């Protein structure tokens, strides 16, 4: 019976790790793709030599890059969140992934000139799909996953209003009461 509980706990952690990893990897792919050239243009300037201009994804639109950062930060927040907060965060990350795909497609729309476009817009879109998958996984199963340990919570005596007797003695001295009488 203990083995079943351990395997359920392990799968809960595994699901959280997979969802967070998907969001980190998708965000990182998006960040990498937006820093690469999506469009190259050649300016013909006779009698000067031709000049080649390279426009990165960030030059064409800042949205995919910004959403890539949100995906990475959201993945870290998934680890700290619990319960319904994790589900809501997963839904937000799914929307971020869709936003990456849409923003990359809109930015790449102008790069469809023959011979000028690169494959990096597709990579950014793929990163968005991976982020959306991680977000959907978290939104659908995140409530059942293990939360961070209670050792990170405030001590129980502070939350319940109980006072440490040693602290009470020092408080009495501060008020001018003599604890020896």
N, C-alpha and C positions, 0 to 999 in steps of 0.2 A: 504494500500500500504506500509506503514511503517513497518507493521508486516512481510511482505514478505522479505523486506530488512534485518530486524533483524534476521529472521530465516535463511536466506542465510548466513549472517555473523556468526551466531552461529554455523551452520553446518560447515563452513570453519574452525572455531576454533576447533570444535569437531574433524574434520578430522585430523587436525594438532596434536591435543592431542593424538588421537588414533595411528597415525603413530609413533609419538615420544615414546609413551608408549610401543608399540610393539617392537621397537628397544631397549629400555631400558630393558624391561623384557627379551627379547631374549638374549641380551648381558649378563644380570645378570645370567640367567640360564646357559649360556655357561661358564661363569666364575666360578660358583658354581660347575658345572659338571667337569671342568678340574682340580679342586682342590681335587676331590675325587678319590679313587683308581679305576683304570680301569682294572688292572690285578694283581692277586696275585699269587705268586710262593712259593712253599715250597721246601726248600733245605734240603735234607736228608744228615746228616753228622754224621754217626755212629762213635764213641760212643757218640758224642755230641747230644744234643736235636735238633730237627728240627727247622729250622729258616724260618719264613714266611716273604716274601718280598712283599710289596705293591707298585705298580707303579701308580702314578696319571696320569691324562691326560696330565698335563704339563711336566711330566717326559718323556712321550712317544713322545710328539710333542709340541712345544711352539706356533705353529700357531693358534690353536683354541683359546687359552687364549688371545693372542695378538689381534686377530680379535674381540674377545668379548669386549676388551677395546675400539677398534675402533668403534664398534657398539654403545656403551654407549656415547662416545664423539660425534659421528655423530648425535645421537638423540638430544643432546643439541644444536648442530649446526643447526639442522632443525628449531628450534624455532627462531633463529636469522636470518636465510637466508630468501630470498624472491625471487619470480619470477623464472627465469631460474636457478639461483644458487640452489634453493631448489629442482628443478627437477633433476639437475645434482647430487646433494648430495643424493637424493633418489635412483638414478641409482647406485651410488657408494655403498650405504648401501645394496641394493639388491645383488650386487656382493659380498659384505662382508658376507652376509648371506649364499650365495652359497659357498663361500670359507670356512666358518665354517663347513658346512655340509661335503664338500670334505675332509678337513683336519682332521675332526673327524673320518670319515670313513677310511681314510688311516692310521691314528694312531691306530685305533681299529682293523685293519686287523690282526695284530699280536696277538690280545688278544682273538682270536676265539678258543682257546684250551678249551676242555670240562672241566667245573667246575672251570675254572680260571678267566673267564671274568665276568664283572659286567654290569649293565645296564646304567652306566654313559655315555658311548660313545653315546648311543641313546639319552640321555638327551641333550648332547651337540649338536647333530645333530638337535634335535627338536628346540633348541634355535636358531640355524642357520636358520631354516625354518621360525621362527617367525620374525627374523631380516629381512629376505628377503621379507616377506609379508609387513612389515612396509616400507621398501625401495621402493617396487613396488607401494604401495599406495601413497607414497610421489612423486614418479616419474610420476605417472599418473594424479594426481590431485593437486599436490603441487603448481602449478602456480596460481590456483584460490583461494588459501587459504589466509586469512588475514595475513598481515605482522605486524611486531612490530610497535608501535605507532611512529608518526613523532616526538614526544617529545624527542626521543633519537637521532635525527639527529642534525647536527650543526645548530645554529641559521641562519635564512634566510639572515639577513643583512651581515653576514660574507661570506656566499656563493656567494651573488650577488655582492660583492665588495663595498657595501655602507659602509660609515664610520660614526661611532657614533660622533655627534658634540662635545661631551665632550672629547672624545678621541682626536679629531682633535685639540682642544684647548691645551691639554697637549702636543701633538706632536709639536705644534707651540712654546710652551715654551722651549721644549727640543732643538729646532733649534735656540733658542735665540731671537725669535720674541716676542715683547711685546703685549699681547692681549688687554691691556688697551688703547693703542694708536690708 
